């Protein structure tokens, strides 16, 4: 684990007489001491040693938090903060992304996967899209239901409870690029409706990144990128 490696580095810096006590369950530094802190050492030596220990504790706590070590330029919204939006504004941003990816119309069925796309690729979603955002998105008529199914294998498509075929769509948080400019990620995956028992359908999935500009209550897509990994 990261905190175990950092603890070894910390002991190397402080010397063999140092003692670090870490809570195994939380990876939190509970106690730090060193036999090298001699009671009669010169004041400047004590300050130097104390400063070193403080710096090492900061390093160890950062490693225990797990932040930073896993960040990557390939992460969704790398270096960006999540934009604070009302449910209606967040739904409007998602609807704009859908309009950039599909020819929206009554013949197209889109089912929302409520799991929020995480920043790091290849990991399972930890958060879900707020219910108020889901309702606002449905009220715009761009989604016709929800589906959180996953394919049984890479050669299959997810099976969703629906009467006709379509796409399962999933969104990231809306990230802030600049004032009135945001970034959002969309993953779309073809699904097989549960009513279809005819057989095999080849999988199809894509991810796109959008730069959106807000004007009043509306968003406009100014850049669209198809992402490959």
N, C-alpha and C positions, 0 to 999 in steps of 0.2 A: 504494500500500500504506500501511497505518497507520503503519509505522515511518518511511516516507519523509516523510509529512506531519508527523510529530512531529519529525523531524530538522530540517525547515525551520523549525518553530516554535522549536526549541532554538537554532538559529543566530541567529534574530531576537532572542532574549533575550540571548544572549551577545555579539552584535555581529559585525561583518564580519571581525574578526580571529580569530574562533573557528574551530577545526577539529574535526570529528567524524568518526571513522572507524568505519564499521559493516560488519560481515561480511554481504555480500549474500546468502549462502546461508542464514544463520541469523537475520539481523536483530538481531544482538547488538552492543552498543557495545563496540568494541575499544580506542578511544583517544579522549580528549577533552582539548583544549588551547585556550588562548586567549592571544592576544598582549596582551590587556588586563591580564593578571596581571603588573604591573610589579614588578621585583625590589625597588625601593625604596618601594613603596606602603606607606602606613600600615598597621599591623597590623590595625586594625578594618576597613579597606577590603579587605584580603586575606581576612579571615574572611568578610565579606559576600559577596565574589565567589565564594569557595570554597563557601559554603553554597548560593548560587544555582546553581552548577554541579552540586552534588550533588543538589539538588532536581530539576533538569532531567534529570539522568541517570535518576533514579527514574521520572520521567514518561515518558521515552523507552523505558526497559526495559519498563514496564507496557504501553505501546502495542505494542511488539514482540511481547509475549507473546500479544496478541490477546484477552486476557481482559478482561471488563468491558464493552468496547465493543459486543459482540454480545449481552450478556445482556438479557433482556426479561421483563416481568411475564407475558408469554404463554408463556414457556418452561415445559416440564414440570418440576415440582419447583422452581420459582423460589425462590431463597433458602434452600432446604433441603439438608441433607446426606444422602448415601446411608446408609441404616440398615445396620449390620453384623449380618447374620443367618446362621445355618447354612443349608445347602442345603435341609433339610427345612422350616425356618421360612419361607424365601423361597418355596418351592413351595406351602406352605400359604396364604400371602398371595395368590399367584396363583390358587389354586383357589377361594378365597373370592371374588375378583373375578369369576371365571367363573360362580360360582353366583349372583352378583348380576346378571349380564348375560343368562344363558340358563337355560332349564329343562333342567337336565342329565339325561340319560337315555340308554338304549342306542340310541335312534333318532337322536341328535344326534352328528354327527361334527365334531370340532374338531382342527385341525392346527396345531401350534405353529410360528410363524416364529421361528427362533432368534436373529434380529437384535434386539438390545436397542433399544427406542425411545430416540432421543437426546433430550436436553433441548430442543434447538432444532428447531422444526418445519420441514419442507421440506428436510431434509438426510438423507443416507444414514446408516444405523447404522454406527458404528465398533466397537462392542463386541457380543459375543454372550452369551447366557445361559449360564452355566457348565454343563458336561455333568452335574455332580452334581445341579443343580437340575432339569434336563430329566428325568433319571432319576427323581427324587423326584416330579415332577409326573406322569409317566407311570404310576408305581406307584399313584397315587391314582385312576387310571382316568378322568381328566377330559380327557385328550388321547389321540388315537388314532394319532398320527404327526406328521410335520413337513413343512413346505412353505415354501420361501423364494421362490416364484415371484412375479413382478410382472405386472400386466396390460400387454398390448401397447399399450393406449391408454386414455384416460379413459372410453371408452364400452364397455370390455370388462372382464371379470373375470379374475383369474389362473387358470391351469390347473394343478391339482395332481394328483400321482399318487395317485389314490384310486378306490375303487369306487363311492362315492356322494357326493352333494353335501353341503356343510357350510360351515364358516367357518374361515378362517385367522386365528389370533389372535397378537397381539404385545404384549409387556409392556415397561414402563419398569423401571428399578431401583426398589426399594422405598425411599421417602424417609422420613426421620424428621420427624414433626410435633411430637411431644412424647413423654414417657415412655410406653411401651406403646401409642403411637398412631402410625400410619404412613399414608403416601399412596402410591397406585400408579395408574398409567394403563394402560388396556387399549384397544387398537385391534382391531376385528374386521372382517373383509372376506369377503364371500361368494366362494367359488371354484367353478369348474366342474371336475368330475373328468375326468381324462384318458380315462376309459372312455366318457364322454358325447360323442357326435359329432352330436347332434341339432340343434345350432345355437346361436343367440344367447341369452345370459342377461343381464339388466340388472344393472349393478353396484350393490352395496349395501355401504356402509362406515360405521362409526360409532366414536366415541371416547368413553370414559367415564373419569371420575376417581373414585376411592374413598378414603374415609377409613376406616381399619381400626383396631380396638382389639384388642389381644392379651390373652388370658386363658389363662395356662399355655402349652400347645402349640397353641392354637386362635386363629384370628382371626375377628372379627365385623365386618361392614360396618355402619357407623353413618351413612354419608352416601354418596350416589351422585349424580353429576352427568353429564348428557349434554353434551358439549362441541361447540360449533360454531365454525368459524374463518372 
